[in-house]
C-alpha cells in the first residue's frame, strides 16, 4: 500500500501538550479516541519514531500522520498568483475550492502541494489557514525563525484581517460587533461550531451595501476561532451565501457529503460555494517591523453575484 505523510507543525501555544490531545485539536473530524487508534496502529510519528499517546510535543517539531493514498482527480491549479514575496515571506491569492494542507483523503489538491512544485526546494510554512471554499490572502513563511515570529504575531493579535462576505438577506444595521464564544457543536457534524459556549470570539461587522436578498459585509475578526465569521453571521440570522454548513442546521452540508443536493437546495444556498473572501492582511513585517499590508482582488464568482444583485464594489 502506498502511503501519504501529512505533517503538523507544532506552534508555541501547543508546546508540551500530549500527542493525542494535540492532534485531536488539529484534526477537526477526529475525536481523541480516534486519534489514539491512529497512534495505536503505528500511523503517527514524533521525532522520527512511532508516537505514544502520552508523548509530549514541543514547539518547532513536526508530527507526521501516515494515511493510505487515495486516487485523486488532477489538481486544476499549477501555480498561484503571488501578492507579495521577499526573503522571508510569501503571500498568495488562494483560489476557492482548494484545501490549504493535505488530509487523510486529499493530498495533491492542496495549497502546500501546489506550492511545493511552484517553489521547488523551498520549505514553506503556513502561517494561518483558510477554509477550502474561502478565497483570498494566505500568508506563508520561508524559514522556521520567521514562522515562529509570525506565530507570535497571531497570538498577540498583531495581525489584522479583513474579509468580505455576501450574506443572506437584507441587513438593516450598519455596524455590529458580535462578542459571543464559539465551540464545537455536539451532533453528527463534527466540524460544525456552535455560538454561545467555548472560547472567546469577537467579530466586527460593517454592512457595505444590500439588495432585497443579499448583503455585502466587511468582517474584521479580533479573534481567530474556527469558522468564526461564518458562525457569527449565521448567529445573526444572515449566513454566508452558499454556506452549506451554517445555512440551516447543517442538513445541506450532509446532503453535499452524500452528493444528494437538489436543484431546490442549490437555489436555497444562492451560490455554489460559500461567498467569503479574505481581502486584506496587515501585520508588522517579521524582519523589519514595518507595517505590511497585502490585499487580494475579488474573485470573478464573487463579482458576478454582486453585479447580479446590484451591489456596489467596496
Rosetta blueprint (number, residue, H / E / L):
1 X L
2 X L
3 X E
4 X E
5 X E
6 X E
7 X E
8 X E
9 X E
10 X L
11 X L
12 X H
13 X H
14 X H
15 X L
16 X L
17 X L
18 X E
19 X H
20 X H
21 X H
22 X H
23 X H
24 X H
25 X H
26 X H
27 X L
28 X L
29 X L
30 X L
31 X L
32 X H
33 X H
34 X H
35 X H
36 X H
37 X H
38 X H
39 X H
40 X H
41 X L
42 X L
43 X L
44 X E
45 X E
46 X E
47 X L
48 X L
49 X E
50 X E
51 X L
52 X L
53 X L
54 X L
55 X L
56 X E
57 X L
58 X L
59 X L
60 X L
61 X L
62 X E
63 X E
64 X E
65 X E
66 X E
67 X E
68 X E
69 X L
70 X L
71 X L
72 X L
73 X L
74 X L
75 X L
76 X L
77 X L
78 X L
79 X L
80 X L
81 X E
82 X E
83 X E
84 X E
85 X E
86 X L
87 X L
88 X L
89 X E
90 X E
91 X E
92 X E
93 X E
94 X E
95 X L
96 X L
97 X L
98 X L
99 X E
100 X L
101 X L
102 X L
103 X L
104 X L
105 X L
106 X L
107 X L
108 X L
109 X L
110 X E
111 X H
112 X H
113 X H
114 X H
115 X H
116 X H
117 X H
118 X H
119 X L
120 X L
121 X L
122 X L
123 X L
124 X L
125 X E
126 X E
127 X L
128 X L
129 X L
130 X L
131 X L
132 X L
133 X L
134 X L
135 X E
136 X E
137 X E
138 X E
139 X E
140 X E
141 X E
142 X L
143 X L
144 X H
145 X H
146 X H
147 X H
148 X H
149 X H
150 X H
151 X H
152 X H
153 X H
154 X H
155 X H
156 X L
157 X L
158 X L
159 X L
160 X E
161 X E
162 X E
163 X E
164 X E
165 X E
166 X E
167 X E
168 X E
169 X L
170 X L
171 X L
172 X L
173 X L
174 X L
175 X E
176 X E
177 X E
178 X E
179 X E
180 X L
181 X L
182 X E
183 X E
184 X E
185 X L
186 X L
187 X L
188 X L
189 X L
190 X L
191 X L
192 X L
193 X E
194 X E
195 X E
196 X L
197 X L
198 X L
199 X E
200 X L
201 X L
202 X E
203 X E
204 X E
205 X E
206 X E
207 X E
208 X E
209 X E
210 X E
211 X L
212 X L
213 X L
214 X E
215 X E
216 X E
217 X E
218 X E
219 X E
220 X E
221 X E
222 X L
223 X L
224 X L
225 X L
226 X L
227 X L
228 X H
229 X H
230 X H
231 X H
232 X H
233 X H
234 X H
235 X H
236 X L
237 X L
238 X L
239 X L
240 X E
241 X L
242 X L
243 X L
244 X L
245 X L
246 X L
247 X L
248 X L
249 X L
250 X L
251 X H
252 X H
253 X H
254 X H
255 X H
256 X H
257 X H
258 X H
259 X L
260 X L
261 X L
262 X L
263 X H
264 X H
265 X H
266 X H
267 X H
268 X H
269 X H
270 X L
271 X L
272 X L
273 X L
274 X L
275 X L
276 X E
277 X E
278 X E
279 X E
280 X E
281 X E
282 X E
283 X E
284 X E
285 X L
286 X L
287 X L
288 X L
289 X L
290 X L
291 X E
292 X E
293 X E
294 X E
295 X E
296 X L
297 X L
298 X L
299 X L
300 X H
301 X H
302 X H
303 X H
304 X H
305 X H
306 X H
307 X H
308 X H
309 X H
310 X L
311 X L
312 X L
313 X L
314 X L
